[in-house]
C-alpha cells in the first residue's frame, strides 16, 4: 500500500523556515548576551569571590573512598602501632616511621559545630599579575580557604591518642588546598589542642597536634622526607610521624577508618624551647608577597599579616618593625653592611639552599606563605622555618612546568617580585655563604642515591597503611616512589586534575641535582619561572 506524499504549499515551508530562523537567531542572541553578562560579572571582584566560593563548597569528593555516606573501610592493618603511654618526650612521639592510632570522637552537636562557616569572601582575590590574595580580614585564619569565604571554627570532642583518652579537646579543620580537595569528605585535615579548654592537658609535653590528610601528595612522603631534609641541612624544622585516623559521630559513624595521615609537629612555644634550648623565641607565620615591607610604627598594622605563634614582647614587635624599615629603606651599601646584624646569614643560607634544591614553590619562593620566621632568643636575628611541605620536591603544579621546576635558577629562584630575597641575594657575603650551602648540601644530603635509599626505607613502613586506606592511592603511591619512569606527559592543562601525572621524587632529585651542579659550574643559567597572568 502506498501512502500519499505530504505536500505543503511553498509559503508553508517559508513560514517554518522563518520560525526556525527566528528561534535560532534568538538562541544565538541569548548565548551572546549570557556570555557578555558572565564576562561583565567576572570583572566585578565581589562576583568573582562569590562564584568561586559557591563552586568550591558545592564540589564533589575526589575519590569514592572519601564519600561520607559510604560505610567505613574495614581495617586490615595488623602491623605495629605506637603506645602513647611509653612516650616521655616529643622525640618519642615524632619518630619518622612511628604509626599512631588516633580516634576523634564527637557528639552530633559537636560535629555540627566543627563544620566550616561562611564569611564574606575577598573581592578580586585573583590579581592581574597572576598572584592571589591570601588574607581575608573577616576570616579567623590566613590562607586561600579564608579568602574564598570559608572559616574553620573550633569545636570540642574526645581524642584517643595511642591508647590514651583525652576529654574536652578543642578540634577544628585545617589546611587550604588540602581542605578544598575534599570539601564534602570526612577526610579533612584536623588540628586538635588538648590544653585549650583543659588547662595542663598534654601528651609528652605537647598539647597541639596537626593531622595532614595527604590529599595533594600522591607520594604520601613529601612532608616527611622534606622536613627531615631541612633538619639534616641544619635548619630548625618540625618532626613528623604517621597516623591511622578514626572518626566517630554519635548516631552517625562509629570508629570509621579515615585512612593514612601525616602528623606534623606544631611550631609553637614548647617546640621553640626545645629547638633553641631557651625561652623567649618569637615565631611568626607571615602571609605576604612583600616580606618585611615598612608598614609604619604601629604593630597593629603588622599583627594579622605576621600572625605571631608565640607570645611576643614589645621589644620583639619593635625588632620586626626595625627589620621591615631596614629592608624597605636601607641603601644597597647599608643593606650589605648590616645584613648579618638583622639576619642569621648562615641559617638563612641553609634554609634558602634547601628551598631552592627542593624547588618548593608553595612557600617563600612564590606564594608568600607556608613558612615561619623567628627572632633568635639570644641574638634577636631573623631565621627561617619551613612549613607545609606537601608540594615540595618540585611538585607544585601551579608554577612552571615539570622541567622548569627541575631546571629553576639558583640565583633567581623566586617567582615575580620579591624584594627581600632579591636584596639578600645581592649581598656579596650572603651570596658566598649561600653558594657554600648549596655545594655542601649537594655533597652531603642532596645526593640522589642517599635520598632514594631513605625514600625506600620510609615507603616500606608506610605502604601497608596506604594499602588499607585506598586501592586508588596505593596504585599512585607505588608509581610515585618508583624509579621506573611512566610514559606520557608530565603536565596537564588543569593542575587540579585528579588524574594528572603522578610526581616521582626520585626522578626529580636526579634531574635537579644535575641542573644545580651545571649552574654552579657555569654550564647553565637555569630557568627563571614567571607567573602566568590571569586571563
ChimeraX attribute file (.defattr): number of C-alpha atoms within 10 A of each C-alpha:
attribute: neighborCount
match mode: 1-to-1
recipient: residues
	/A:1	3
	/A:2	4
	/A:3	5
	/A:4	6
	/A:5	6
	/A:6	5
	/A:7	8
	/A:8	9
	/A:9	8
	/A:10	8
	/A:11	9
	/A:12	11
	/A:13	12
	/A:14	12
	/A:15	12
	/A:16	11
	/A:17	12
	/A:18	12
	/A:19	12
	/A:20	12
	/A:21	12
	/A:22	12
	/A:23	12
	/A:24	12
	/A:25	12
	/A:26	12
	/A:27	12
	/A:28	12
	/A:29	12
	/A:30	12
	/A:31	12
	/A:32	12
	/A:33	12
	/A:34	12
	/A:35	12
	/A:36	12
	/A:37	12
	/A:38	12
	/A:39	11
	/A:40	11
	/A:41	14
	/A:42	15
	/A:43	12
	/A:44	12
	/A:45	15
	/A:46	16
	/A:47	18
	/A:48	19
	/A:49	21
	/A:50	16
	/A:51	14
	/A:52	14
	/A:53	21
	/A:54	12
	/A:55	10
	/A:56	17
	/A:57	17
	/A:58	11
	/A:59	13
	/A:60	16
	/A:61	18
	/A:62	16
	/A:63	13
	/A:64	13
	/A:65	21
	/A:66	22
	/A:67	17
	/A:68	15
	/A:69	12
	/A:70	9
	/A:71	12
	/A:72	19
	/A:73	15
	/A:74	10
	/A:75	14
	/A:76	11
	/A:77	14
	/A:78	9
	/A:79	9
	/A:80	9
	/A:81	16
	/A:82	17
	/A:83	15
	/A:84	18
	/A:85	12
	/A:86	11
	/A:87	16
	/A:88	12
	/A:89	12
	/A:90	17
	/A:91	12
	/A:92	14
	/A:93	26
	/A:94	19
	/A:95	13
	/A:96	21
	/A:97	17
	/A:98	18
	/A:99	26
	/A:100	23
	/A:101	18
	/A:102	21
	/A:103	23
	/A:104	21
	/A:105	23
	/A:106	24
	/A:107	16
	/A:108	13
	/A:109	12
	/A:110	17
	/A:111	18
	/A:112	12
	/A:113	17
	/A:114	19
	/A:115	16
	/A:116	18
	/A:117	13
	/A:118	15
	/A:119	16
	/A:120	19
	/A:121	27
	/A:122	26
	/A:123	17
	/A:124	18
	/A:125	20
	/A:126	17
	/A:127	11
	/A:128	12
	/A:129	13
	/A:130	13
	/A:131	19
	/A:132	18
	/A:133	21
	/A:134	23
	/A:135	22
	/A:136	25
	/A:137	14
	/A:138	16
	/A:139	23
	/A:140	15
	/A:141	20
	/A:142	25
	/A:143	22
	/A:144	21
	/A:145	26
	/A:146	26
	/A:147	28
	/A:148	30
	/A:149	23
	/A:150	27
	/A:151	24
	/A:152	21
	/A:153	18
	/A:154	19
	/A:155	20
	/A:156	24
	/A:157	23
	/A:158	20
	/A:159	25
	/A:160	16
	/A:161	20
	/A:162	20
	/A:163	16
	/A:164	12
	/A:165	11
	/A:166	18
	/A:167	15
	/A:168	18
	/A:169	24
	/A:170	22
	/A:171	27
	/A:172	21
	/A:173	22
	/A:174	22
	/A:175	21
	/A:176	17
	/A:177	15
	/A:178	20
	/A:179	21
	/A:180	19
	/A:181	20
	/A:182	23
	/A:183	19
	/A:184	19
	/A:185	20
	/A:186	16
	/A:187	29
	/A:188	25
	/A:189	22
	/A:190	19
	/A:191	19
	/A:192	24
	/A:193	22
	/A:194	25
	/A:195	18
	/A:196	17
	/A:197	13
	/A:198	14
	/A:199	9
	/A:200	12
	/A:201	17
	/A:202	16
	/A:203	21
	/A:204	15
	/A:205	14
	/A:206	20
	/A:207	18
	/A:208	21
	/A:209	17
	/A:210	20
	/A:211	26
	/A:212	25
	/A:213	25
	/A:214	21
	/A:215	21
	/A:216	19
	/A:217	23
	/A:218	22
	/A:219	24
	/A:220	27
	/A:221	22
	/A:222	23
	/A:223	26
	/A:224	23
	/A:225	22
	/A:226	25
	/A:227	26
	/A:228	17
	/A:229	19
	/A:230	22
	/A:231	18
	/A:232	16
	/A:233	21
	/A:234	13
	/A:235	23
	/A:236	21
	/A:237	26
	/A:238	21
	/A:239	23
	/A:240	24
	/A:241	20
	/A:242	28
	/A:243	26
	/A:244	24
	/A:245	22
	/A:246	22
	/A:247	19
	/A:248	20
	/A:249	19
	/A:250	13
	/A:251	9
	/A:252	10
	/A:253	17
	/A:254	14
	/A:255	14
	/A:256	20
	/A:257	23
	/A:258	24
	/A:259	23
	/A:260	29
	/A:261	27
	/A:262	25
	/A:263	28
	/A:264	22
	/A:265	20
	/A:266	21
	/A:267	24
	/A:268	18
	/A:269	17
	/A:270	16
	/A:271	19
	/A:272	24
	/A:273	14
	/A:274	11
	/A:275	15
	/A:276	14
	/A:277	11
	/A:278	12
	/A:279	15
	/A:280	19
	/A:281	23
	/A:282	23
	/A:283	26
	/A:284	23
	/A:285	22
	/A:286	24
	/A:287	24
	/A:288	17
	/A:289	22
	/A:290	15
	/A:291	20
	/A:292	21
	/A:293	19
	/A:294	19
	/A:295	14
	/A:296	13
	/A:297	14
	/A:298	11
	/A:299	14
	/A:300	11
	/A:301	12
	/A:302	21
	/A:303	13
	/A:304	18
	/A:305	18
	/A:306	20
	/A:307	16
	/A:308	20
	/A:309	16
	/A:310	17
	/A:311	12
	/A:312	15
	/A:313	11
	/A:314	8
	/A:315	10
	/A:316	17
	/A:317	18
	/A:318	14
	/A:319	17
	/A:320	23
	/A:321	21
	/A:322	17
	/A:323	19
	/A:324	21
	/A:325	17
	/A:326	19
	/A:327	22
	/A:328	19
	/A:329	12
	/A:330	13
	/A:331	11
	/A:332	12
	/A:333	9
	/A:334	11
	/A:335	20
	/A:336	19
	/A:337	13
	/A:338	13
	/A:339	20
	/A:340	15
	/A:341	15
	/A:342	20
	/A:343	21
	/A:344	19
	/A:345	21
	/A:346	17
	/A:347	21
	/A:348	22
	/A:349	25
	/A:350	24
	/A:351	24
	/A:352	23
	/A:353	25
	/A:354	26
	/A:355	24
	/A:356	27
	/A:357	27
	/A:358	26
	/A:359	29
	/A:360	27
	/A:361	29
	/A:362	25
	/A:363	22
	/A:364	26
	/A:365	22
	/A:366	21
	/A:367	21
	/A:368	21
	/A:369	23
	/A:370	18
	/A:371	19
	/A:372	23
	/A:373	18
	/A:374	21
	/A:375	23
	/A:376	20
	/A:377	17
	/A:378	11
	/A:379	11
	/A:380	19
	/A:381	19
	/A:382	22
	/A:383	22
	/A:384	25
	/A:385	23
	/A:386	26
	/A:387	22
	/A:388	18
	/A:389	24
	/A:390	27
	/A:391	21
	/A:392	24
	/A:393	28
	/A:394	29
	/A:395	26
	/A:396	22
	/A:397	21
	/A:398	13
	/A:399	21
	/A:400	20
	/A:401	17
	/A:402	17
	/A:403	15
	/A:404	17
	/A:405	29
	/A:406	28
	/A:407	28
	/A:408	25
	/A:409	22
	/A:410	23
	/A:411	19
	/A:412	19
	/A:413	25
	/A:414	24
	/A:415	18
	/A:416	18
	/A:417	13
	/A:418	17
	/A:419	16
	/A:420	16
	/A:421	17
	/A:422	14
	/A:423	15
	/A:424	20
	/A:425	18
	/A:426	14
	/A:427	18
	/A:428	12
	/A:429	15
	/A:430	21
	/A:431	16
	/A:432	12
	/A:433	19
	/A:434	24
	/A:435	16
	/A:436	16
	/A:437	22
	/A:438	22
	/A:439	16
	/A:440	15
	/A:441	18
	/A:442	18
	/A:443	10
	/A:444	11
	/A:445	16
	/A:446	23
	/A:447	14
	/A:448	20
	/A:449	13
	/A:450	11
	/A:451	18
	/A:452	18
	/A:453	12
	/A:454	12
	/A:455	20
	/A:456	12
	/A:457	12
	/A:458	15
	/A:459	19
	/A:460	10
	/A:461	16
	/A:462	18
	/A:463	16
	/A:464	16
	/A:465	22
	/A:466	23
	/A:467	18
	/A:468	20
	/A:469	23
	/A:470	19
	/A:471	12
	/A:472	13
	/A:473	20
	/A:474	20
	/A:475	13
	/A:476	19
	/A:477	23
	/A:478	17
	/A:479	19
	/A:480	24
	/A:481	22
	/A:482	18
	/A:483	13
	/A:484	11
	/A:485	11
	/A:486	13
	/A:487	7
	/A:488	7
	/A:489	9
	/A:490	14
	/A:491	16
	/A:492	13
	/A:493	8
	/A:494	11
	/A:495	14
	/A:496	13
	/A:497	10
	/A:498	13
	/A:499	9
	/A:500	15
	/A:501	19
	/A:502	20
	/A:503	25
	/A:504	23
	/A:505	24
	/A:506	22
	/A:507	19
	/A:508	21
	/A:509	23
	/A:510	17
	/A:511	15
	/A:512	26
	/A:513	18
	/A:514	14
	/A:515	22
	/A:516	25
	/A:517	15
	/A:518	15
	/A:519	17
	/A:520	16
	/A:521	10
	/A:522	10
	/A:523	11
	/A:524	14
	/A:525	18
	/A:526	22
	/A:527	18
	/A:528	18
	/A:529	20
	/A:530	15
	/A:531	14
	/A:532	13
	/A:533	11
	/A:534	11
	/A:535	6
